[in-house]
Amino acid sequence: MQFSQSQRRRFLEKPMMALMWASAGLAVLVTVAIVLSVLFESAHFFKLVSWHEFLFGLKWSPQLALRADQSGASGSFGAVPLFLGSFLITLVALIVALPTGLLSAIYLAEYAGKGLRNFAKPILELLAGIPTVVYGYFAVVTVGPIFHRFGEALHLPISSESALVVGLVMGVMIIPFISSLSDDMLMAVPRGLRDASLGMGATRSETIKKVIIPAALPGIMGAVLLAISRAIGETMIVVMAAGLSANLTLNPLNSVTTVTVQIVTLLTGDQEFNSPKTLAAFALGLSLFVFTLLLNIIAQMIVKKYREQYE
């Protein structure tokens, strides 16, 4: 029995469509399962510890005392120092990575010759392939001591585990995320837009500022979001190079700890999941999830605003 080409195509398309639907459904189910598990454990934690204390408390000391008469027998679960430490390190990383990544992307896309571009971009993207443990080792062994000695020479109290050191190394790590994605978005802008702008008498820099960047803005925002999420969720660098003490400070020269460091610390070793010390890790994970979600919503609003202005 002979089948026509259209019949054979439909015969092959049906199982492939079913496979794609199953894959998409599995991804959604796994995501929902992760969110529900974090929500369940976080709800258990907030039955033991007030959400107000967790979100607005200024002291983080989850170690429970062995006897009821000891100081801080119930522990302290104020997460503000952790949020502040994560924010400070991410801010330093973005100050390093954002201008470097965007400017390198603009240069590679608009100014560099083909030979230089083919050589420089793979070299730049090699940074993304370096394991994060290597960055952490580099921060501990090289960058931290250098900044500490530099601070001593200038009579500045720069800790080798300071937010400045961790943020600087993390900024170097996320440069290729911003640079590579932004370069791809800039190269995807139609050539006709460039030619039309230059034909109207605009300079190359004016064309980049007024035409190319607005056209590529959604992709650039996606690159920046990826970099921020990567910095906030980074674990190995901060575990190796940042401190464990939850200091309430905005001084990047001081030692700080982050949400991810504390999650690793709280879940290391044998743990009892009826203890607020262990359950606090899930509350911290939930806070990271909510923050990332809000960050994406705000970014979508910004992209929509600029896209409407450009159109």
DAPEWO-V372858 format. One record per residue. N is the residue number from 1. PHI is phi in whole degrees, -180 to 180 (999 if undefined). D_CENTER is the distance of its C-alpha to the mean C-alpha in whole Angstrom. Layout:
BEGIN
n:phi:d_center
N:PHI:D_CENTER
N:PHI:D_CENTER
END
This chain:
BEGIN
n:phi:d_center
1:999:57
2:-94:55
3:-111:52
4:-73:51
5:-64:48
6:-66:47
7:-67:47
8:-63:46
9:-64:43
10:-65:43
11:-64:43
12:-82:40
13:-71:38
14:-62:38
15:-66:37
16:-68:34
17:-63:33
18:-64:34
19:-64:31
20:-67:29
21:-62:29
22:-64:29
23:-65:26
24:-64:24
25:-64:26
26:-64:25
27:-62:21
28:-65:22
29:-64:24
30:-64:21
31:-63:18
32:-63:21
33:-63:22
34:-63:19
35:-63:19
36:-65:22
37:-65:22
38:-66:19
39:-63:21
40:-63:25
41:-68:24
42:-67:22
43:-62:25
44:-63:27
45:-64:26
46:-73:26
47:-76:30
48:-95:30
49:-129:28
50:-64:28
51:-63:25
52:-65:26
53:-64:26
54:-66:23
55:-79:21
56:-121:23
57:-69:25
58:-104:24
59:-130:25
60:-117:23
61:-150:25
62:-76:25
63:-71:28
64:-84:31
65:-73:34
66:-79:37
67:-124:40
68:-67:40
69:-85:42
70:-79:39
71:-68:37
72:66:34
73:-62:35
74:-94:33
75:77:29
76:-126:27
77:-122:24
78:-78:23
79:-92:19
80:-57:19
81:-60:19
82:-71:16
83:-62:14
84:-67:15
85:-65:14
86:-64:10
87:-63:11
88:-66:13
89:-66:11
90:-64:8
91:-63:11
92:-62:13
93:-63:10
94:-69:10
95:-61:14
96:-79:14
97:-86:12
98:-65:12
99:-67:16
100:-65:17
101:-67:15
102:-68:16
103:-66:20
104:-67:20
105:-66:19
106:-64:22
107:-65:24
108:-65:24
109:-82:24
110:-115:27
111:-120:29
112:-71:29
113:-72:31
114:-63:31
115:-65:32
116:-64:29
117:-63:27
118:-65:27
119:-88:27
120:-76:24
121:-65:22
122:-61:22
123:-63:22
124:-65:19
125:-74:17
126:-63:18
127:-60:16
128:-71:13
129:-91:16
130:-75:16
131:-59:16
132:-65:13
133:-65:16
134:-68:18
135:-62:15
136:-62:16
137:-62:20
138:-63:20
139:-66:18
140:-72:21
141:-86:24
142:-112:24
143:-67:21
144:-58:22
145:-61:26
146:-62:26
147:-66:24
148:-65:26
149:-67:30
150:-63:29
151:-67:28
152:-64:32
153:-65:33
154:-97:32
155:59:33
156:-115:30
157:-80:28
158:-91:25
159:-76:24
160:-69:23
161:-111:20
162:-75:19
163:-63:16
164:-64:17
165:-66:17
166:-65:14
167:-65:12
168:-64:14
169:-67:14
170:-66:10
171:-62:10
172:-63:13
173:-67:11
174:-93:8
175:-56:12
176:-65:13
177:-63:10
178:-75:11
179:-66:15
180:-66:16
181:-67:15
182:-65:16
183:-62:19
184:-63:20
185:-69:20
186:-67:22
187:-70:24
188:-80:24
189:-66:26
190:-56:30
191:-62:32
192:-62:34
193:-66:32
194:-64:32
195:-63:36
196:-65:37
197:-66:35
198:-66:37
199:-68:40
200:-82:40
201:101:40
202:-74:36
203:-77:35
204:-65:32
205:-67:30
206:-66:31
207:-63:30
208:-64:27
209:-73:26
210:-95:28
211:-120:28
212:-71:26
213:-63:22
214:-59:23
215:-68:24
216:-96:21
217:-58:19
218:-57:17
219:-68:16
220:-65:15
221:-62:13
222:-62:11
223:-65:10
224:-65:9
225:-61:7
226:-61:6
227:-66:5
228:-65:3
229:-62:2
230:-65:2
231:-70:3
232:-66:4
233:-88:5
234:-64:7
235:-115:10
236:-64:13
237:-62:13
238:-71:13
239:-65:15
240:-81:17
241:-106:17
242:-87:16
243:-85:19
244:-105:20
245:-82:22
246:-87:21
247:-90:22
248:-88:22
249:-152:21
250:-110:20
251:-85:21
252:-68:19
253:-84:22
254:-92:22
255:-77:20
256:-135:18
257:-124:16
258:-128:13
259:-62:13
260:-67:11
261:-62:14
262:-70:17
263:-62:16
264:-62:17
265:-64:20
266:-71:21
267:-102:21
268:-85:23
269:85:26
270:-75:29
271:-129:28
272:-103:30
273:-85:28
274:-108:30
275:-101:29
276:-62:27
277:-63:25
278:-75:24
279:-66:23
280:-61:21
281:-62:18
282:-71:19
283:-65:19
284:-67:15
285:-63:14
286:-64:15
287:-65:14
288:-65:10
289:-63:12
290:-65:14
291:-64:11
292:-64:9
293:-63:12
294:-63:13
295:-62:11
296:-67:12
297:-64:15
298:-63:15
299:-64:14
300:-63:17
301:-65:19
302:-65:18
303:-62:19
304:-62:22
305:-63:23
306:-71:23
307:-66:24
308:-66:27
309:-65:28
310:-70:28
311:-72:30
END
